[in-house]
Amino acid sequence: MTRSTCFTTACLLIVGLTSLCAHGQGEFPLERHPLADGPRGLVQASRRPTMKSAEKPSQLKGVPEALSEKAAYFVVRAGSGGFLLAIDLSGSPVLYVDTDRDNDLADEKPIALSEAEKWAYYSGVITVGASKGKDQPAVQFELWAYAKGRTVPWISVAPAGFYSGKVTIGEKAYAVALTDLNLDGRLLGRQDTLALDLNGSGDFEPLASEIMPLSDMVRVENAYYSVEAEADGSAIRLKKITPESGTLAVEDPCVQFTVLGHVGMFSLEASDSSWKLPVGKYTTALVKLAVKDEEENVWILPCVRLPSEMRELDIRKGETVALAIGPPLTLATDVSPRGGSVLIGVNLTGRAGERYLPGAFKNGEMLEPPKFRILDEAGHELAADSFQYG
């Protein structure tokens, strides 16, 4: 072997080892998969609702001759722009999509909709071409149309694919997924989503705060990591960081918070009734009470209404935001006449006046609504029934 060949081989070996080291330090490859093959939680969280236009969109230039007057029109947001579509249920369910983004449906071919479930129709994968002048790539999406009689009040759209792989954080490997939620053809920021299977269930669970905006950082095992994704979804990079922080504190360890800020969405379980949070302003996305009984059953009681002062939180460096929230809970009923009947509601409130759903989840399953009995002054039962959710 010549000296030149030895030198070239050594260089290739060094480059290869450097690449492996970089990968081990937090760069992880991702592969694209059809959304239909994705975990259930990710599929559901990737659907974005869109209500029908009250009238024909003003930018619409033309419609197919076959389109009836009963057709429903929609403007679907995609990045900084959008595209038009129309759904007609007057005959066989059919869809027209402005695939060339010229605001004209007259030159589009009909797409047959298949029945997905009762009063819901599915489109299959649809491609919308790149925009002219706005530098937005072509995108693929799927559509579900929800019918009421022979019209469609609303639809949900989702990217046709997602990007997934494994990331190693500390000593653990986690499944990860990215979705182009805003349909701009890129994975660039908070309008898209990052999912991490933190509990190892094999799914990405929104209620477990495993699906979040693709923000600047993520919190895993009480540590923070910067997040950087390739715009084409081919890789994600994580790096452990120590951001400037303040403290969010509560007085009961069963209180759990999920907060959303410009740096990320963080799910906080109060093992010591307080959390260190990166400095910034946050919106309270979710509050719940969670306890585990002696048989290891997990009971969760979601909060449905917070006092206004707890909806926005300002975390400052070295300072503490203390919240008196959670137990003890107060149970009361409110009674209001409705014509010849009486409506009885249940109010379950915490110490800050926050309202909780008057029914718990046990191991992820919602329990039946509570029951009630109405007694007269002598203690005789006048009526008995169950409350209803919603």
DOKETI-301493 format. One record per residue (C-alpha): residue number from 1; x, y, z; residue in one letter; chain. Coordinates in Angstrom, 3 decimals, padded with zeros to 6 digits, m for minus. Layout:
<nodes>
pos; xx; yy; zz; code; unit
NUM; X; Y; Z; A; A
...
</nodes>
This chain:
<nodes>
pos; xx; yy; zz; code; unit
1; 000.000; 000.000; 000.000; M; A
2; 001.418; 003.413; m000.965; T; A
3; 001.775; 006.321; 001.435; R; A
4; m000.948; 008.200; m000.508; S; A
5; m003.347; 005.284; m000.191; T; A
6; m002.617; 004.937; 003.530; C; A
7; m003.234; 008.652; 004.033; F; A
8; m006.544; 008.531; 002.130; T; A
9; m007.720; 005.476; 004.096; T; A
10; m006.794; 007.124; 007.395; A; A
11; m008.711; 010.277; 006.434; C; A
12; m011.798; 008.257; 005.543; L; A
13; m011.521; 006.378; 008.845; L; A
14; m011.242; 009.636; 010.807; I; A
15; m014.219; 011.133; 008.957; V; A
16; m016.224; 007.988; 009.676; G; A
17; m015.347; 008.016; 013.362; L; A
18; m016.131; 011.745; 013.581; T; A
19; m019.540; 011.117; 012.047; S; A
20; m020.247; 008.333; 014.540; L; A
21; m019.188; 010.553; 017.444; C; A
22; m021.427; 013.374; 016.251; A; A
23; m024.294; 010.901; 015.964; H; A
24; m023.659; 009.695; 019.498; G; A
25; m023.600; 013.276; 020.785; Q; A
26; m027.177; 013.853; 019.721; G; A
27; m027.803; 013.765; 015.968; E; A
28; m030.327; 011.082; 015.061; F; A
29; m031.565; 010.087; 011.574; P; A
30; m035.292; 009.970; 010.827; L; A
31; m037.270; 008.205; 008.105; E; A
32; m040.546; 009.199; 006.485; R; A
33; m043.591; 006.966; 006.951; H; A
34; m047.246; 007.232; 005.850; P; A
35; m049.364; 008.838; 008.544; L; A
36; m051.903; 006.036; 008.158; A; A
37; m049.243; 003.632; 009.511; D; A
38; m048.456; 005.853; 012.502; G; A
39; m049.394; 005.353; 016.160; P; A
40; m052.994; 006.209; 016.969; R; A
41; m052.204; 009.171; 019.217; G; A
42; m050.026; 010.796; 016.569; L; A
43; m052.641; 010.270; 013.860; V; A
44; m055.355; 011.897; 015.958; Q; A
45; m053.156; 014.816; 017.026; A; A
46; m052.108; 015.483; 013.415; S; A
47; m055.661; 016.206; 012.247; R; A
48; m056.321; 019.947; 012.011; R; A
49; m059.971; 021.086; 011.902; P; A
50; m061.196; 023.638; 009.361; T; A
51; m064.719; 025.060; 009.253; M; A
52; m066.477; 025.669; 005.952; K; A
53; m066.618; 029.186; 004.488; S; A
54; m069.878; 031.022; 005.115; A; A
55; m070.001; 031.844; 001.391; E; A
56; m067.900; 031.310; m001.701; K; A
57; m064.353; 032.565; m001.027; P; A
58; m063.792; 035.929; m002.718; S; A
59; m060.538; 034.741; m004.332; Q; A
60; m062.268; 031.819; m006.078; L; A
61; m062.021; 032.358; m009.857; K; A
62; m064.041; 029.444; m011.176; G; A
63; m065.794; 026.173; m010.344; V; A
64; m066.445; 022.948; m012.276; P; A
65; m069.749; 022.793; m014.151; E; A
66; m070.648; 019.603; m012.276; A; A
67; m070.404; 021.298; m008.873; L; A
68; m073.858; 021.864; m007.337; S; A
69; m075.095; 024.927; m005.488; E; A
70; m075.044; 022.897; m002.264; K; A
71; m071.268; 022.413; m002.357; A; A
72; m069.289; 023.448; 000.732; A; A
73; m066.138; 025.566; 000.262; Y; A
74; m063.039; 025.571; 002.454; F; A
75; m059.819; 027.572; 002.683; V; A
76; m057.090; 025.318; 004.081; V; A
77; m054.135; 027.077; 005.701; R; A
78; m050.743; 025.916; 004.443; A; A
79; m047.739; 027.817; 005.728; G; A
80; m048.090; 031.541; 005.049; S; A
81; m050.720; 030.889; 002.390; G; A
82; m053.336; 028.288; 001.696; G; A
83; m055.421; 026.580; m000.968; F; A
84; m059.095; 026.182; m001.814; L; A
85; m061.247; 023.091; m002.000; L; A
86; m064.917; 022.236; m002.399; A; A
87; m066.930; 019.198; m001.325; I; A
88; m070.214; 018.203; m002.946; D; A
89; m072.527; 015.590; m001.438; L; A
90; m075.493; 016.188; m003.767; S; A
91; m074.644; 012.956; m005.606; G; A
92; m071.742; 010.624; m005.045; S; A
93; m069.426; 012.342; m002.499; P; A
94; m066.797; 014.244; m004.465; V; A
95; m063.953; 016.652; m003.702; L; A
96; m062.221; 019.324; m005.801; Y; A
97; m058.845; 020.660; m004.631; V; A
98; m056.921; 023.623; m006.047; D; A
99; m053.797; 021.509; m006.569; T; A
100; m051.989; 024.168; m008.655; D; A
101; m052.831; 026.978; m006.184; R; A
102; m054.248; 029.317; m008.830; D; A
103; m057.550; 029.875; m006.954; N; A
104; m059.441; 028.178; m009.788; D; A
105; m061.295; 024.888; m009.276; L; A
106; m062.714; 024.777; m012.804; A; A
107; m059.638; 022.997; m014.169; D; A
108; m059.386; 020.443; m011.319; E; A
109; m060.365; 016.798; m011.593; K; A
110; m062.923; 015.363; m009.135; P; A
111; m061.642; 013.170; m006.325; I; A
112; m064.054; 010.487; m005.109; A; A
113; m064.495; 010.356; m001.342; L; A
114; m064.828; 006.994; 000.388; S; A
115; m066.964; 006.427; 003.481; E; A
116; m064.670; 006.193; 006.509; A; A
117; m067.365; 005.915; 009.158; E; A
118; m070.952; 007.001; 009.568; K; A
119; m071.273; 010.527; 008.146; W; A
120; m067.529; 010.832; 007.599; A; A
121; m065.656; 010.583; 004.305; Y; A
122; m061.958; 010.101; 003.521; Y; A
123; m059.980; 011.498; 000.590; S; A
124; m056.826; 009.411; 000.374; G; A
125; m053.482; 011.150; m000.186; V; A
126; m053.652; 014.406; m002.195; I; A
127; m050.718; 016.413; m003.563; T; A
128; m050.830; 020.207; m003.792; V; A
129; m048.091; 021.678; m005.955; G; A
130; m045.513; 024.285; m004.987; A; A
131; m046.745; 027.860; m004.709; S; A
132; m045.713; 030.454; m007.252; K; A
133; m043.698; 033.323; m005.799; G; A
134; m044.063; 032.352; m002.124; K; A
135; m041.363; 029.680; m002.059; D; A
136; m043.602; 026.999; m000.542; Q; A
137; m042.862; 023.405; m001.604; P; A
138; m045.402; 020.871; m002.773; A; A
139; m047.179; 019.100; 000.096; V; A
140; m049.200; 015.938; 000.533; Q; A
141; m052.180; 015.735; 002.865; F; A
142; m055.203; 013.629; 003.777; E; A
143; m058.717; 014.865; 004.440; L; A
144; m061.719; 013.724; 006.440; W; A
145; m065.082; 015.367; 005.702; A; A
146; m067.779; 015.298; 008.373; Y; A
147; m071.290; 015.447; 006.966; A; A
148; m074.525; 016.749; 008.407; K; A
149; m077.286; 015.674; 006.083; G; A
150; m076.101; 016.536; 002.563; R; A
151; m073.644; 019.242; 003.549; T; A
152; m070.209; 019.354; 005.221; V; A
153; m069.868; 021.827; 008.124; P; A
154; m066.237; 020.996; 008.786; W; A
155; m063.264; 018.932; 007.727; I; A
156; m059.966; 017.880; 009.249; S; A
157; m056.702; 017.757; 007.319; V; A
158; m053.410; 016.107; 008.204; A; A
159; m049.992; 015.752; 006.567; P; A
160; m049.812; 012.481; 004.644; A; A
161; m046.542; 011.464; 006.294; G; A
162; m044.433; 011.815; 009.417; F; A
163; m040.741; 011.405; 010.231; Y; A
164; m039.694; 009.025; 012.981; S; A
165; m036.754; 007.267; 014.575; G; A
166; m035.049; 006.768; 017.940; K; A
167; m033.188; 009.284; 020.087; V; A
168; m030.929; 008.452; 023.021; T; A
169; m031.206; 010.730; 026.052; I; A
170; m029.039; 009.767; 028.994; G; A
171; m029.213; 005.981; 029.253; E; A
172; m032.608; 005.619; 027.576; K; A
173; m033.820; 005.371; 023.985; A; A
174; m037.075; 007.095; 023.048; Y; A
175; m039.220; 006.886; 019.939; A; A
176; m039.482; 010.315; 018.308; V; A
177; m041.656; 011.716; 015.516; A; A
178; m041.974; 015.003; 013.637; L; A
179; m045.008; 016.174; 011.652; T; A
180; m045.416; 019.093; 009.269; D; A
181; m048.629; 020.193; 010.950; L; A
182; m048.937; 023.549; 009.157; N; A
183; m048.447; 021.960; 005.700; L; A
184; m045.704; 024.308; 004.551; D; A
185; m043.438; 021.481; 003.350; G; A
186; m040.814; 022.139; 006.037; R; A
187; m040.111; 021.279; 009.670; L; A
188; m039.010; 024.622; 011.027; L; A
189; m040.728; 025.593; 014.253; G; A
190; m043.650; 025.815; 016.639; R; A
191; m046.312; 025.423; 013.944; Q; A
192; m045.097; 021.830; 013.540; D; A
193; m045.038; 019.074; 016.144; T; A
194; m042.500; 016.991; 018.033; L; A
195; m043.576; 013.741; 019.687; A; A
196; m041.597; 011.721; 022.262; L; A
197; m042.738; 008.399; 023.708; D; A
198; m041.645; 009.321; 027.235; L; A
199; m043.536; 006.535; 029.019; N; A
200; m042.513; 003.778; 026.602; G; A
201; m046.099; 002.797; 025.756; S; A
202; m045.425; 002.450; 022.035; G; A
203; m047.767; 005.343; 021.253; D; A
204; m047.535; 009.116; 021.435; F; A
205; m050.153; 010.222; 023.949; E; A
206; m051.463; 013.831; 023.910; P; A
207; m052.931; 013.461; 027.416; L; A
208; m049.491; 012.446; 028.686; A; A
209; m048.019; 015.594; 027.059; S; A
210; m045.973; 013.474; 024.653; E; A
211; m046.974; 015.595; 021.628; I; A
212; m045.793; 019.198; 021.676; M; A
213; m044.862; 022.089; 019.386; P; A
214; m041.490; 021.759; 017.666; L; A
215; m039.866; 024.426; 019.856; S; A
216; m036.348; 025.409; 020.868; D; A
217; m036.042; 022.946; 023.729; M; A
218; m037.605; 019.925; 025.379; V; A
219; m037.674; 018.704; 028.983; R; A
220; m036.869; 015.009; 029.653; V; A
221; m036.181; 013.457; 033.068; E; A
222; m035.937; 016.911; 034.731; N; A
223; m033.258; 018.065; 032.271; A; A
224; m033.458; 020.382; 029.267; Y; A
225; m032.245; 019.750; 025.725; Y; A
226; m032.032; 022.085; 022.761; S; A
227; m033.901; 020.855; 019.690; V; A
228; m032.907; 021.353; 016.066; E; A
229; m034.541; 019.522; 013.173; A; A
230; m033.553; 019.347; 009.542; E; A
231; m036.159; 021.188; 007.476; A; A
232; m036.691; 018.090; 005.322; D; A
233; m037.296; 015.852; 008.360; G; A
234; m034.212; 013.711; 007.746; S; A
235; m032.635; 014.215; 011.194; A; A
236; m033.047; 015.758; 014.623; I; A
237; m030.333; 017.039; 016.970; R; A
238; m030.576; 017.206; 020.756; L; A
239; m028.038; 018.781; 023.123; K; A
240; m028.228; 019.033; 026.909; K; A
241; m028.355; 022.642; 028.091; I; A
242; m028.781; 024.576; 031.321; T; A
243; m031.008; 027.569; 030.572; P; A
244; m031.524; 030.490; 032.942; E; A
245; m034.455; 029.576; 035.141; S; A
246; m037.008; 030.620; 037.695; G; A
247; m039.372; 028.512; 039.816; T; A
248; m043.034; 027.584; 039.576; L; A
249; m044.323; 026.279; 042.913; A; A
250; m047.610; 024.796; 044.136; V; A
251; m048.620; 023.603; 047.585; E; A
252; m049.834; 020.100; 046.781; D; A
253; m047.785; 017.337; 045.098; P; A
254; m050.813; 015.906; 043.262; C; A
255; m051.040; 019.013; 041.040; V; A
256; m049.586; 018.612; 037.537; Q; A
257; m049.043; 021.451; 035.074; F; A
258; m048.459; 021.582; 031.346; T; A
259; m047.215; 024.991; 030.240; V; A
260; m046.561; 026.329; 026.743; L; A
261; m044.015; 029.052; 025.977; G; A
262; m041.866; 030.265; 023.116; H; A
263; m039.084; 027.891; 024.213; V; A
264; m041.279; 024.805; 024.436; G; A
265; m044.126; 022.907; 026.095; M; A
266; m043.266; 021.322; 029.435; F; A
267; m045.198; 018.747; 031.430; S; A
268; m044.502; 019.189; 035.128; L; A
269; m045.192; 016.630; 037.851; E; A
270; m044.771; 018.049; 041.336; A; A
271; m042.603; 015.498; 043.111; S; A
272; m041.464; 018.260; 045.437; D; A
273; m044.277; 020.754; 044.638; S; A
274; m041.998; 022.983; 042.569; S; A
275; m040.256; 023.060; 039.219; W; A
276; m037.391; 024.935; 037.665; K; A
277; m038.497; 026.458; 034.363; L; A
278; m036.543; 028.313; 031.672; P; A
279; m037.072; 032.059; 031.869; V; A
280; m039.978; 033.283; 029.744; G; A
281; m043.725; 033.812; 029.472; K; A
282; m045.989; 030.775; 029.436; Y; A
283; m049.613; 029.909; 028.820; T; A
284; m051.113; 027.251; 031.075; T; A
285; m052.170; 024.549; 028.619; A; A
286; m053.349; 021.876; 031.063; L; A
287; m053.792; 021.396; 034.818; V; A
288; m054.808; 018.121; 036.426; K; A
289; m054.727; 016.358; 039.761; L; A
290; m053.103; 012.920; 039.736; A; A
291; m052.744; 010.351; 042.507; V; A
292; m051.802; 006.677; 042.663; K; A
293; m053.643; 004.402; 045.082; D; A
294; m052.299; 001.409; 047.008; E; A
295; m053.097; m000.899; 044.091; E; A
296; m051.034; 001.255; 041.698; E; A
297; m054.144; 002.605; 039.935; N; A
298; m053.624; 006.127; 038.560; V; A
299; m056.500; 008.537; 039.136; W; A
300; m056.627; 011.807; 037.187; I; A
301; m058.994; 014.735; 037.613; L; A
302; m058.654; 017.348; 034.818; P; A
303; m059.118; 021.052; 035.467; C; A
304; m061.623; 022.618; 033.044; V; A
305; m061.409; 026.284; 034.082; R; A
306; m058.624; 028.306; 035.675; L; A
307; m058.747; 031.732; 037.306; P; A
308; m057.569; 034.374; 034.821; S; A
309; m054.417; 035.159; 036.829; E; A
310; m053.216; 031.551; 036.423; M; A
311; m053.663; 031.328; 032.654; R; A
312; m050.544; 033.361; 031.888; E; A
313; m047.311; 032.850; 033.854; L; A
314; m044.169; 035.004; 033.796; D; A
315; m041.108; 033.056; 034.944; I; A
316; m038.174; 035.328; 035.797; R; A
317; m034.581; 034.486; 036.604; K; A
318; m034.122; 033.483; 040.249; G; A
319; m037.738; 034.312; 041.186; E; A
320; m040.597; 032.056; 042.296; T; A
321; m044.205; 032.099; 041.103; V; A
322; m046.219; 030.431; 043.887; A; A
323; m049.760; 029.173; 043.207; L; A
324; m052.241; 028.075; 045.875; A; A
325; m054.148; 025.556; 043.770; I; A
326; m055.621; 022.073; 044.122; G; A
327; m057.062; 020.342; 047.223; P; A
328; m059.054; 020.705; 049.339; P; A
329; m061.870; 020.436; 046.773; L; A
330; m065.410; 021.700; 047.304; T; A
331; m068.411; 019.904; 045.799; L; A
332; m071.622; 021.841; 045.219; A; A
333; m074.640; 021.757; 042.938; T; A
334; m076.320; 024.549; 041.030; D; A
335; m080.003; 024.364; 040.203; V; A
336; m081.720; 026.330; 037.428; S; A
337; m085.327; 026.027; 036.197; P; A
338; m085.749; 025.279; 032.476; R; A
339; m089.408; 025.587; 031.527; G; A
340; m091.197; 022.715; 033.202; G; A
341; m087.976; 020.988; 034.228; S; A
342; m084.998; 021.651; 036.473; V; A
343; m081.353; 021.502; 035.421; L; A
344; m078.995; 020.291; 038.145; I; A
345; m075.273; 020.747; 037.639; G; A
346; m072.211; 019.773; 039.657; V; A
347; m069.423; 022.208; 040.518; N; A
348; m066.126; 020.808; 041.770; L; A
349; m063.750; 023.622; 042.723; T; A
350; m060.262; 023.849; 044.164; G; A
351; m058.730; 026.279; 046.631; R; A
352; m058.099; 028.971; 043.991; A; A
353; m061.609; 028.713; 042.598; G; A
354; m060.456; 026.567; 039.667; E; A
355; m063.090; 024.194; 038.287; R; A
356; m062.530; 020.467; 037.783; Y; A
357; m064.402; 017.928; 035.712; L; A
358; m066.817; 016.216; 038.148; P; A
359; m065.627; 012.791; 037.065; G; A
360; m062.226; 011.113; 037.178; A; A
361; m060.118; 009.003; 034.830; F; A
362; m058.870; 005.694; 036.213; K; A
363; m055.847; 004.273; 034.380; N; A
364; m056.729; 006.412; 031.365; G; A
365; m060.411; 005.417; 031.190; E; A
366; m063.153; 007.884; 032.057; M; A
367; m065.468; 006.679; 034.811; L; A
368; m069.228; 006.924; 034.619; E; A
369; m070.761; 010.254; 035.710; P; A
370; m071.661; 010.528; 039.403; P; A
371; m075.147; 009.590; 040.548; K; A
372; m077.539; 011.645; 042.650; F; A
373; m080.638; 011.234; 044.842; R; A
374; m083.227; 013.866; 045.691; I; A
375; m084.842; 013.570; 049.139; L; A
376; m087.698; 015.468; 050.745; D; A
377; m087.558; 016.995; 054.211; E; A
378; m088.519; 013.664; 055.762; A; A
379; m085.697; 011.840; 053.966; G; A
380; m087.916; 010.081; 051.433; H; A
381; m086.416; 009.621; 047.979; E; A
382; m088.168; 011.702; 045.326; L; A
383; m085.863; 010.955; 042.390; A; A
384; m082.595; 009.250; 041.533; A; A
385; m080.529; 009.455; 038.386; D; A
386; m077.040; 010.036; 036.992; S; A
387; m075.439; 013.262; 035.840; F; A
388; m074.323; 013.537; 032.232; Q; A
389; m071.075; 014.880; 030.804; Y; A
390; m071.292; 017.725; 028.324; G; A
</nodes>
